[in-house]
Amino acid sequence: MMSHLTPELPPISLRMCDADRLRNIAEAASDKYPQTTDFLAREIERAEILPDSRLLPGLVAMNSEVTFRDDISTQERTVTLVYPEAADVDAGKISILTPIGAALIGLSVGQTIEFQTPGGRWRSLTVLKAYPARDGYR
């Protein structure tokens, strides 16, 4: 059963290049998506920042293909986490500026995160699989 009082956030990791670009995106989009960009900025601040050359297996990074389970509905979904300009929901490419995108970044396989959406609904997602971008880094 989920605790909606103070969910414990799992440790996360980001590559330095992702963290720098994500900070800029969060700042630039803060007027349009204030709650999601605040959440993303908090995630960046609490993340362990890794050298760009160190990509951990099973880590959700930008352009990773991720399979996750919605722990409330038990539905599984596979998506690619992308920057806003590459988002295409019909093609399974979700933007980092969505609540799900901001929640998934930096998680590793097996980790679960609970978070509240801008609409006030609680979500719980568990990462089942994560594969890096085909070119390795971007």
C-alpha positions in Angstrom: 0.0 0.0 0.0 1.3 3.4 -0.9 2.0 6.1 1.6 0.8 9.4 0.2 2.3 11.5 3.0 6.0 11.6 2.2 7.0 9.1 -0.4 10.6 8.0 -0.1 12.5 8.8 -3.3 14.9 6.2 -4.6 18.5 7.2 -5.4 19.0 8.3 -9.0 22.0 9.0 -11.3 22.4 11.3 -14.3 25.1 11.7 -16.8 26.7 15.2 -16.6 25.7 16.1 -20.2 22.0 15.1 -19.4 22.0 17.1 -16.2 23.3 20.2 -17.8 20.9 20.2 -20.7 18.0 19.2 -18.4 18.7 22.1 -16.1 18.5 24.5 -19.1 15.3 22.9 -20.3 13.6 23.1 -16.9 14.6 26.7 -16.6 13.4 27.6 -20.1 10.0 25.8 -19.7 9.3 26.9 -16.1 6.6 29.4 -17.1 4.8 26.9 -19.3 5.0 23.8 -17.1 5.8 25.1 -13.6 4.9 21.9 -11.6 6.7 19.5 -13.9 9.8 21.6 -14.2 10.0 22.1 -10.5 9.8 18.3 -10.1 12.4 17.8 -12.8 14.7 20.4 -11.2 14.4 18.7 -7.8 15.3 15.4 -9.4 18.4 16.9 -11.0 19.5 18.4 -7.7 19.2 15.1 -5.8 20.9 13.0 -8.5 24.4 11.6 -8.4 26.1 13.1 -11.4 28.1 10.7 -13.4 30.9 11.4 -16.0 29.5 11.2 -19.5 31.6 8.2 -20.3 30.1 6.2 -17.4 26.8 4.8 -18.5 25.5 2.2 -16.1 23.5 -0.8 -17.5 19.8 -0.5 -16.6 20.0 3.3 -16.0 17.2 5.5 -17.5 19.0 8.2 -19.3 17.9 10.5 -22.1 17.0 8.6 -25.3 16.8 5.4 -23.3 14.1 2.9 -24.2 12.3 2.1 -20.9 9.7 -0.5 -20.0 7.9 0.5 -16.8 4.9 -0.7 -14.9 2.2 1.6 -13.5 1.9 0.0 -10.1 -1.7 1.2 -9.6 -3.2 -0.1 -12.9 -0.5 -2.8 -13.3 -0.2 -1.8 -17.0 3.3 -2.1 -18.6 4.5 0.4 -21.2 7.6 0.7 -23.3 8.7 4.3 -24.2 11.7 6.2 -25.3 12.5 9.2 -23.1 13.3 12.2 -25.3 13.9 15.9 -25.2 10.7 18.0 -25.9 11.4 18.7 -29.5 11.5 14.9 -30.3 8.3 14.0 -28.4 5.8 11.9 -30.3 3.3 10.0 -28.1 2.0 7.9 -31.0 5.6 6.7 -31.7 6.2 6.0 -28.0 8.5 8.9 -27.5 7.7 10.8 -24.3 9.1 14.1 -23.3 11.2 14.7 -20.2 8.8 17.6 -19.5 5.9 15.2 -18.8 5.4 14.0 -15.2 6.2 10.4 -16.3 9.4 11.5 -18.1 10.6 13.6 -15.1 9.8 10.7 -12.8 11.7 8.1 -14.8 14.9 9.9 -15.5 17.8 8.6 -13.5 16.1 5.5 -12.2 17.5 2.0 -12.6 15.9 -1.3 -13.3 14.0 -2.5 -10.3 13.5 1.0 -8.7 10.0 2.4 -8.0 9.1 6.1 -7.6 5.9 7.5 -6.2 5.0 11.0 -7.2 2.0 13.4 -7.5 1.0 14.7 -10.9 0.2 18.3 -11.5 -3.5 17.3 -11.4 -3.0 16.0 -7.8 -3.2 12.3 -8.7 -0.6 9.9 -7.1 1.4 7.6 -9.4 3.8 4.8 -8.7 6.1 3.6 -11.5 8.6 0.7 -11.5 11.3 0.4 -14.1 11.4 -3.1 -15.5 13.9 -2.7 -18.4 16.1 0.2 -19.6 18.3 0.2 -22.7 20.6 3.1 -23.7 20.2 4.9 -27.0 21.3 2.9 -30.0 24.3 5.2 -30.6 25.4 4.6 -27.0 25.0 8.1 -25.6 22.6 10.5 -27.3 
